[in-house]
Every structure is written in C-alpha cells, then in structure tokens.
Amino acid sequence: MPGPLTSLKVLDFTTLLPGPFATMLLADLGADVVRIEAPNRPDLMRVAPPFDGDVSAGHALVNRSKRSVALDLKHAQAADVVQRLVQTYDVVVEGFRPGVMDRLGVGYGALRAANPRVIYVSITGYGQTGPYAGRAGHDLNYLALAGVLSITGREDTGPMPLGLQAADLGGGSLTGLVGLLAAVIHRQQTGAGQHVDVSMLDGTLALNGYNLSHTLAAGQVPGYETEPLNGGSFYGCYATQDGRYLAVGPLEPKFWMGFCEAIGRPDLIEPGMNVWDSDAQQQVRQAVADALVARPLDHWLDVFAAIDVCVEPVLRLDEVADHPQVQTRQMIADVPRPDGTTQRQVAHPLRFSETEATYRHTGAALGAHTADVLREVGFDPDEIDALRDTGAFGDVEMSLEDT
C-alpha cells in the first residue's frame, strides 16, 4: 500500500542538506512535496560532486520523489503565487535566516492569513530568537557550541570533525520532522496550524543531553577520553594486522569475558571490568590493541562470527551495501532515473506493517513541474504564460505543451 503520509502536501523552500533530507523522508512516505526553487540561483546541492551522469549523486538522493517549481521569490508577483499555492498545500518547510521569508512576503504571518491551518516549519542554525538568530553556521559550529566536540577526540590531538552531519541531520532534519508531525496531530485535534521553530543548535543540545546531564546535575565536566564511550575505556576502534579496524564495544561483563577469552587474554577480564578506572583502562586498551594488531581482519571476523560480544568490522563505504544485514533489511533501493534506468540509493529507514515507502524518481530537473503544480491550484494557461513572460520563472524553459 502507499505510504502513510499520502494526505500531506508540502511546499519545500529549503536547500542544501537539513531541510531537503527531512522532506525527502516525507516524500518517501507518500507526501506530495513540491520544491520552490530559485531559477537563477540554484541549490548548491545540484552542483555538488560526485555526479551520476550530469546529476549530483547527493541531490538525487535528498530530492528524490519531489516535484520542482521554479519561482523567483523576489519577483513582484511571487508572494501572490505562493499564497495561492498555500491554500491547498498545508505544510511549509523553509530554511532561510530569520526575517528573510517575511521580507519576501511569504513569512508565517502572511501564509497563515491565506491558510489558518498551515503548519510552517523553519529550520535554522540558531532558531528565530536570541543573539545568534541571524548568525551563519555549519554542522561543525553547532557541534562545537553544543559541547559535542569537547568530548570527541583525543587528549593529545584535540577535537575532530564527525564523519556525518550529526547536527544538520539529527539536530535539524529529524528534530524538524518530530515538530512537523506533532503539529499535524495537533491540527487534527484543533483545526489550527502553527509555526514550528527548529534550531539545529537546540536539537544538537538535546542529542548531547546525556553528557550535559553530568555537568548540569552532577557538576562533572567530561573531556576527551574521560568517559567509557568516548575513548576513556577499552571501548573503541582497533587496527588489525592488515590495516583494517574492528569496532570493539563489549561493555557488559558477559560480553567482556567472552571477548577476552576470544583474543586469548583472560587476564584482562578483571582489570577491564572497572570502566571508570582511567589508568587501568589505558593499560587494558593497549593490551587489546596489541592482541588485535597481531592478526588480519579476516582472522578476527572468523573468530567473532562464532560468538556474540559486540565486535564488528569498520566497513568502508564500498562494503556497506553488501553486508547481509543491510541486504536483508532492503536498505539499498533502486530509484528510477528519468531515462528509465535506476540508481542505487539508501532506502527509507522505517518499516511499516500496512504501508511502505516508495521512490518515484531521483530528483526532478529545476522547474520541471512548474506548470503542472500551478494548474493544479487553479492557474489558467494565460496566467502561467504571463508569469513566464515577466520572468517569474527565470530562465527555466517550459514547452508549449506544459502550458
């Protein structure tokens, strides 16, 4: 059956990663997501390498299944167009700095006047209020201010960037989806829409709440390699003889005992049990490192295939899709390209008993659905032609058949 969100209609004004990733997940679940894109200043994600043919692989992922409308929001009639659209599209997602959408005539106040049921989600770095509201930022900056980087790294080298955009995606995209869907449920109960203010810094602070609780409630300030899970214990990644790595996480006693027996170091069981003894943990960690680096990865994979002790290989990206768990869970999807072939992409992460995610295409060309979407909300061909002639759609071409 179609996805569970087929009744949801979304106008997406976002670019780059946080907003598009959130609306991609909605589109996977059946929502009608229409991107409103600047025609003469395209989303940088469209030109971000690497490419599959002439299409950015990243753009094809985060904008799959969405339709694209080209509209210059600075055009004199653009606000009127959006206000007509929002009468039939009940969710707006935007990622501009605070005040920009208001200046363009398409802020929450203006669109609420056109549709009191509208749910208006703003995903920004620092939220709509506070001294940093208008400040620029990236994932690394939000991780820094949320304290994440102060506990991610080594004492001798300091902080290191994470390998994925945790603040953008966790603090922004996923937090934004929770707010959006909560507002949908509230509207079902009350009939009223509302503005959802999503700050990537706030969301990242929430993700870091467990570590911050140590300081806020107990007065302790974690640092590099001070906690069992951030390098302060044997929990971590270890090199093998052939330059690969194992992720070793047997924190519970039964797992730790099995692990020590498997690597031939039962003498490490007792000192390793106290994960809060920093000196003992450093000695245990070095002993584990010495044991694991003596053999290649394949040897250890054979060893740990027979026992369940929370040890896994650190897979390269070209190995992930072939892992049997990934394959069994069908986490790699074949998404249609415009030419009828398919592109392999990471699938939607949720599984439902009654519905399923669907993937319509790998991301539309800029403005490909402009005429279709405008016709659906009542624009006649003459109005569309007039908007095109006055430059509202920029240089995006639409055939006569489109209008």
N, C-alpha and C positions, 0 to 999 in steps of 0.2 A: 504494500500500500504506500501511497505518497507520504512524505514526511509529515510530522505533527504540526508544522507551522505554515501550512498552505494558506491559511486565512490571513497571514501577516503580510502587510505591504509596507515596504521600507524605502525611503529616499536616503541615499547614502552620499554625503558630501565629503567623505574622508579620502585621504591619500596615504601613501607610504604603507606602513605595516599595522599599527594598532587598530585603527578603525576598520580597514579592509579585512583583516583577519577575523574580527568579530562578525562583520556582516557576511563573510564567507560561510561561517558556521551556521548562520541563519538561513542562507540560501541553500546550503546542503540539506537542511531540514524542511525545505519546501517553500520558504518565504519568497515573495516576489521582491527582489532587491534591485532597485534602479539607481545606478551611479549617476550623479550630476557632476560632469567633468568640465573643467575649463578647456575650451577648444584650442587656445593658443599658448597655454602653459600647462602641458600635460603632466600628469602624475609621474614623478621621477621613477617610480617603480616600473613604468613601462619601458624605460631605457636602462634599467639596471641589469648588467650581465650576471650570469651567462645566459645565452639565448638558445632556444629551440627553434631553429629556422630564424625567422625575424621577430620572434616573440620572446620577451623576457620570461624565463622559467618562473621567477618569483611572482611576476604579475599574473601569469597564467594560473598559478596556484591560488593566490589570495583574492582573485577576482573571478573565479570560476562561477558559472551559473548565474551571473548578474547581467543585467542589461545596462547599456550605456547611453546616456543623453548628453550631448554637447550643449553647454549653455554658459555664456559669458555672464557671470553674476554681476559684473559692473555695467552691463547693458541697461539702458533706461527701462526696458520692459521686462527684465529678468525677474524682478521681485513679483510682478504680476503673474508671470508664468508659474513660479514656484508656489504662490498662494493658490492658484487653481489646482496644481498638482496635489497639494497637501490636503485638499478637501476629500480626496479619495485614497491617499496614502497616509496611513495612521501612525507611522513611526518615522522620525527623522534622526539620523546619526551624523554628527559633524565633528570636525577636529581642528577648527581654526582657533587662534588665540582669542581669549575673551573680548567681546565687543565687535569683532570683525563681522559676524553674521548680522548683528544689529545694524551696523553701518550700511550693509548691503540691502537692508530691508527685509531680511529673511531670518531674523532672530526669533527667539521663543515667543516673545510678545506678539509679534506680527503674525506668526503662523498659528498661534493659539487663537487669535481673533478670527482667523479663517477656518479653524477647526478646533473647537474646545477640547476634543478628545485626543489631540495629538500628543504623542509621547516623544519628547525632544531630548536626545541623549548627546551631551557634549563630552568628548574625550580629549582632555588636555594634559599637559605635563604637570601643572600645579593646581588645577581647579579654577573656578570662577572668582575666587576671593583670595585675599592675602597679599603680602608684598611681592610674592613671586608669580602672581597670576599672569602677568604679561611677559614673563621671562622665557627665553628659549631653553630647550633642554633635549637631551637624548637619553637613551636607556642607561648609559653609564652614569650620567648625572643623577638620575633618580635612585639608582642603586647606591651611589655614594651618600646622598643625603638621608637615605633610609637606614644607613648603618650597615648595609649588606657587605660592602667592600671592606669594612673594617674587620670583618671576620672571615674573609675569603682570600686566602693567600698564605704565604709563609713568613715566619718572623724575619728571615734573612733577605727576603725579596719584596715583601710588602704585598699590596693588593694586586689582583689580576682580574682582567675582564672575564665575564662568564661567556660560555660558548653559545648561548642563546639569549634572546632579548627577553629576559625574565620580567623586567619592569614594564616594557611595552606590552607584552602578551599577557602576562599574569596580572600585573597591576592595572593595565589599561583594558585590553580586549576582554578578558574573562570577567573582570570586575564589572566592566560595562555591560556585558551580557546579563549578569545577575541583576543589575539595576533595571535594565530594559525589560526583562521578562517579569520581574517583580512589579514594575509599573503596569505591564499588560494585565496581570492578575488584578491589581488594584482597580484598573479601569473597568474590568469585567464586573467588579463588585459595586463600583460607584458611578461609572459612566464618565469619570473625569480623567483627563490626561495630566501630565506633569513634566517638569524639567528634571532630568537626571544629570547631576554634576559629577563627572568621573575624573578624578585626579590620578595620574599614574604614580605620583609620589605617594598619595594616600593609599592606593592599592598595594604598593610595594611595602609600605609600613605595615599594613595588615599581614602580608605574607611573611614579614620578618617579626611578627608579634611574639612568637615563642622565644626568640633570642632577646627581644626587648623586655619581655617579662622578667628576665633575670635581673635586669637593671632597674626597671620601674618598681617591681615588687620586692626584690630581694637585695637590691643595692650592689649586685655584682656586675662587672663590666667585662664581658667576653672579649677576647682579642684573637689574634692569629694563633692557631694551634693550641687553643686553651680548652676547647670543648671536644667531647668524644666524636662528634660528627664533622668537625672542621679541621682535622689534622692533629688534634691533641691526643689521639689514641692510635691503635693499630688500624682502625677503620680508614681505608683509603685505597689508592691505586698503586700497584707494584709492577715493576718491569720483570719480564721473563727473559730467558737467555737470548731469544731471537729479536729482542727489541719491541715486543708487544707488551700489553699490560693486562693485568687482572684487577677487577674491582672486588675488594675484599671487605665484607661487611658482617662477619659473624659475631654480632654484639651479644646475643643471648648465650648463656652458659652452654646449653646443649649444642648450639652451632659452633661455639668456640672450641669446645672439647673435640668435636668431630673434625674441625679444621686442623687443629694442632696434630691430631693423630694422622691425618691425611698427608701432612707435609713432613712427617717424621720428627716432630718437635713436641712431644707430650710434656716436656719440661716447661713449656711456655704457658701451660694451662693456668697454673696458679697465679703467676705474676700478671697475666693478661686479664684476669677477672676484674681487677680493680681499675676501671677505665678512668677514674679520677686521680690516680697517682701518676702525675706527669712524668717523673723521672723513670719510673718502671715502664711506662708506656713507650717512652722513647727507645728503651733497650729492647722491648718486645718488637717494636716496629722494625728496628734494624735487623733483628734476628729473622723476622718474617721475610724481609727484603732479601736477605742472604739466601734463604731457603728457596724462594721462588725464582730468583735470577739464575739458579743453577740448572734449570730445565727450560726447554722451549714451551711455547704456549700450547701446542698440541698435546704434549705430555700432561699438562695440568688440566686441559679440557677432558681428557680421558679419566683422570683421577676424580674430578669433581662431577662428572656425569653420573657417577655411581653413588654419590652422597649429596644430600641437600643441606648445604651450610652457608648459603648466601654469598656465593662466589660466582662471578660471571666475567666473561671476556669483555674488554673495552673494544667494541666493534667500530670499524671505520664506516664512514657513510656509505661506501660502496658494498658493504656487507649487511647492512641493516635489513634491507628488503628481503633478503634470502633467509633470514632467521625463521625457523619453523613456527615460533610463537607469533611473529608478525604475519606470516603467511596464513596461519590458521585463523587468526582474527580478521583477516582480509583488510589489513591496514594499508595496503597499496591498491589504489583504484586506477582503472583505465578510464580516463576522462576524454570525451570526444573533442577533437580539434575541428576547426571549421571545414577542413578538407575531407572529413570523414574518417581519418585515421585517429588514433588515440595517443594520449600522453600519460605516462605513469606519474601519479601524484600520491601524496599521503592522503589517506581517506579521513572521513569524519570519525572522531574518536568514540562516539556514543553508539550503543546498540539498543534497539527497542524491540519489544516482543510483537508489536502490532504494526509498526511503520518502519520505514527505512530511509536512509539518506539517498539522495540522487544527485547526479552530476551532469548538468546539461551541456556545458562547453567549457573550454579552457580560458575564458575571458574574452569579452567582446572587443571589437575594434572601437576606437574612440568615436562616440556619437552614433554607433551603428543602429540604435533603436530610437533615435530622437523622434522621428515622425510617428512611429508606432505608438510610443508612450503618449505623445501629445494628442494623437487621435483618440486614444482610449479615454482620455479625460475630457473630451469634447471639443478640441480644437478642430476647426474645419480646414480643408486644404488651403484656402486663401489666407487664413491667419498664419499657417505654417510658412507659406511662401513669403508673406510679408516679414515675418521674423527673420527668415533666412536672408532676405534682401537687405535688411537693416543691420546684418552682421551679428545677430544674437547667437548664432551657432558657430561663429568664427569662420575658419576656412574649411570646416568639415563639409564634405560634399554629400548631398543626398540626391539620389536619382529622381527623375520624374515619377517613376513607379512608386517611390516612397511616399510622395505627397499627392 
